[in-house]
């Protein structure tokens, strides 16, 4: 909005020329997101408590989690407000990629909200039936993939994607491109959802991932930098930097209330939206395979659940971990919640640095 309203006034007031710069608007979006989150946080928490939208602790989680019963959930509404409002204020709203990422965020946020609503309001412990949630994710991935293939302003979306560490090779997906998009979005959203089990864990890891994507979005949207690094140049993708800045600010603001001991949980409203957005960003920047590296902690968390299920099913009830997802295993080993969260953040930061290094090591 500011870009459309204030930048044209440059011919009258030269200072408004700042609004043409993505870096300036990214900083503005980040600060705005922090402020919105810090202001809306207490209001949303009081509202959630008033309407008794509290977390129900499942029997299968570690016993130490029982004391968290009654903590307000659906705090993802704070995150969504901190992302969407600053993006609308600071980004170029005529930009195809901005509109696409807002679509994914809102769509996945709505699925998560419906899931949380069934849990906390309707009293259905499992929330939305898994297959219904999956249908929503598949439908989004289908629409998203088709829009990129046939309506994207760039001819870069030709059914291929880059391969980390190789600059002269691409993975040709052809007819499998749309199914690939569906898998990336659904996989990323569910992986973040699985990691949302300890205070501050998922939101901190998401913030780290989006810091890495901020750099990748900016480089991908600039012809000079992308040519130097020999990565895909996608005109207009630089505007996604502003969205990433909003997510970083919103994550920091939400972490203020979600750090241990948490005053509010994000719920599926936040985790599915953030995970879906991570997947969508990776697709629009043609960095889908790098998502496995930058989101390495999410990948390991998801794999721990898959391994545990397969082991229990095909090895006569034997378990590999004391409990899955992986962070619960370390709780039962004896690590404190804060220690697990900080150490997982450190691993997440390492994954982000390795990811950015791959842009040069090619």
N, C-alpha and C positions, 0 to 999 in steps of 0.2 A: 504493500500500500504506500509506504513512504517513498519507495522507488518511483512509483507512478505519479505521486502527488508532488514530491519535492524536487526530484531531479530535473524535470522540465523547467523549474524556476531558476536554473543555473544562469540563464541569460539575464536575469534581474539581480540575483544575489550569487556571487561566485562561490560562496561557501557551500551551496547545495551541490556542488560538483562532487563532493565526497560520496554522495549516494550512488555514483556510478561504480564505485570500487567494491568488489566482493569482500575484500578483507575488512573494510569498515563496516559493512552491513552484517558480516558474520559476527564481529565483535558486538555490534548492537543487539543482534538476536540472542547471543549468549548471555549478555547482561540482562536483557529483558526477560529471558526465560528464568534466570535465577531469581529476579525480583518477583515475578508472577508466582513462582513456586513457593517462595517464602511468605508471600502475602496470602495466597490461597490455601496453603498447607493447613494452618490452624483452623481456618473456616471449614474446609472439607472434613478435617478430623472431627470437629465438633458435630458436623452434620451427620457423619457416618455413625458416631456414637449415639446421637439422638435417635436415629432410626434403627439402632442395634444391628448395624451391618458389620458384624464381628466375625473374626476368623474362627472356624471350627477345626480343632486339631484332630487329625486322624489317629486312630489307635496304633497304627504300625510305625509311627515316627518315634525317635528316641524320647524317653520319659522326660528329659529336660525341657522338651517343647510344650509340655502340658501347661506350664505357667503362662504361655503365650495366648492361651484361650481367652477370648474376649477382646483381643487387640483389633481395632478397626481394619478392615480390608477394603478392596476396591480403590486403594490410593492411586491406582493407575490413572484415575481421572485427573489427579494433580499433574501427573507426568504429561498426559495428553494436552491439557490446557497450556502447560509450559512449553510444549513443542509447537502446537498448531497456531496459537495466537502470535508468537514472535515470528514464525515463518510467514504468516499472512501479512504481518506488519513490515518485514524487512526484505522479503524475497520478491523477485520479479514474477508476478502471478500469471503472466502470459507464457511462462516457461513450461514446456511440456514435461520436463523431468520433475519439476517442483509439484506440478499437479498430480503426477503419477505417484510420487512418494507420499503426498497427502492422502491420496486415495487408499494406498496400502495401510497407512497408519490408522486412518479412521475405520476402515473395513475390519482390520484385525482387532482394533480396540473395541469395536462393537461386538465381535464374536466373544472376546474375553469378558466384556461387560455382561453379556447374556449368560455366560458360564458362571460368573461370580454371583449374578442375581439369583440363579437357580439354587446356588449353594447357600447363600446367606439369607435370602428372603423366602424362598420356597422350601427351604429345608431339605434339599436334595444333596446329600454329602458328596456325590460324584459329579454334581453339576451337569453340564450339557453332555449328552451321550457322545462318546468319542467319535463315532462315525459321522454324526451331524457336524461336529466341529471340523472334521477332516473334509467333509463336503464343502464347507465354507472356504477352507483354505485352498482346496483344489479349484474351486470356481474362481477365486481371486487370482490364482496363478495362471489359469487359462486366459482370463481377460487381460491380465498384465502382459503375458507373453505375446498374445495376438496384437495388442496395441503397439508393443515394441517392434514387432516384425512388420506391421503394415501401416502404422501411423506415426512412427518415430520420425522426427525431422532429420535424423542422421542416417546415412547408409551403412553405418558401422554394424548395425544389428542385422546381420546376415546369416544367423544360425551358427556362428562360431564364437569361441571364447579364447582368451589368452591362456598360456601355460606358464606358471611361475618358473623363473630362472632361464627361460628360453625366449629370445626376442624374434626369432624368425619362424616360429612354429605356432600353429593355432590348433585347437581341438574343433573339428568340424562335426557339428551335431545334426545338421540337416533337419529331417522330419522329427528328430527327438528333441529339438530345441524347446518347444513349449512344455513337453513333459519334464524336461530338465529344469525349466523355470519353476514349475509347480513343486518339484522336489526341493529346490533351494529355498523357496519361501516357506513351505510347510516344515521343512527340516529345521530351518533357522528359528522359526517361531516356537516350535516344540522344544528345541534344545535350550533356549533361554527360559522357557517355562519350567523345565526340569531343574534348572540351576537356581530357581527362586525358592530356596528352602532355608536360608539363613539370613539374618538381619544384615542388609547392605550388600550381600554377595552379588546378586544379579544386577542391581543398578550400578554398582561400582564397575563390574566387568563390562557392562554395556557402555558406560562412559568412556572407558579405555578403548573399546572397539571403535566408537564413533570419533575419538580423537584421531585414530589412524585413518579412518575414512574421510575425515576433514581434509587431511593432507592429500589423500589420493584423489578426492573430488576436485580439489583446487588444481592439482597438476594435470589431471585428465582434461580439464576445461580450458587449459592454456596451450596454445600451439607451440610456443617456444619451449616450455618445460617438457611437454610430452614428446616433442621431437628430439630433444636432447637425451631423454631417458629411453626413447624408442618404445613408448607405450602408446596405447590407443588414444588418439585425440578425438574427443566427442564434443563438438561445439554446443555450448549451452549447459553442459553438465557441471560447469563451475558453480552454477547457482545452487547445486546440492550442498555446497560448502556451508551456505547459510542455514540450511535445514540441519546439518550436522552440528553447527554451533548451537542451535536451539536445543537439540537433544542433549548436548554436553551441559548446557546451563540448567536444563530441566533435571538432569540426573544429579547434578550437584545440589540443586535446591531440594529435591526429594530425599537425597541422602541425609540431609539435615534432620529429617524426621524418621528416617528408616534405619539409621545407624543403631547399633546395639546399646541398650534395649530399645527395639523399634516402637515408635508411637503409632505407626500405620504400616500395613503391608500393601504392596502394589497390586497383588492379586493377578488373575489372568488378564484383567483389563490392561495392565501395564506390560506384563511379560510377553504376551502374544503380539501386542502392537510393536514393542521394541524389537523383538525377534524378527517379525515380518519385515520391518523397516530395514534391518541389517541385511536380510536376504535381498530385498528389492534394490538397495544401494549397490550391493555387490554385482547384481545383474546389470543395472544401468551403467555402471562404470566398467563392465566387462572384466570384473575381478572375482568371478564366482569361485574359482579354485583357491584364490587367496583367502576367501572367507574361512576355509578350513584351518588356515594358519592363524589369522587374526582372532578368530573365535575358538582357538584351540581348547581353552578350558571348557567352553560349552560343548565342544565335540567330545572331549573326554568324559564329561558328565553324562552325556547322552549314551555314549558307548558303555559306560559302567552299568546303566540300566539294561541295555540290550544284552550284555554279557551275563548279567545276573539272571535275567529271565530265561535265556537259553540254557544256562547251566542248571537252573532249578528244574527246567522242563525235561531236559535230555540226560541229566546225570543223576536221576533219582532223588531229586530234592536237595542236591548239594549246592552250596552257595560259594561264589568266589569272594565276595565282599561280605562284611558283617551286615551291611545294609546298603541299599542303593536308593537314590543317587550317591555318588562318591563322597560328597561332603558329610553325609550321615555316617558313612563308614569311619571317617576320621573322628567324628564325635564319639562313636562307640570305642574307638581306640584310646580315647582319653584327651584329645586335643580340645581346647576351649573354643567356643564359637568364634570369638574375636580372632584367635590365632588362625583358624581355618580361613576366615574371610580375608584377612590381610595377606596370607600366603598365597591364596588363589588370586588375589589382585596382583601380586608380584609376578606370578606366572602369566597372568593376562597381559601385563605390561611388557614382559619379555616376548610374548607372542606378537604383540603390536609392533615392537621394534624390529623383530625378524621380518615381519610382513613389509614394513617400509624399506628395509634393506634389500628385499628382493627386487624392488623397482630399479635398483642400480646394479645388483648382482645378476646380470643376464648375459 
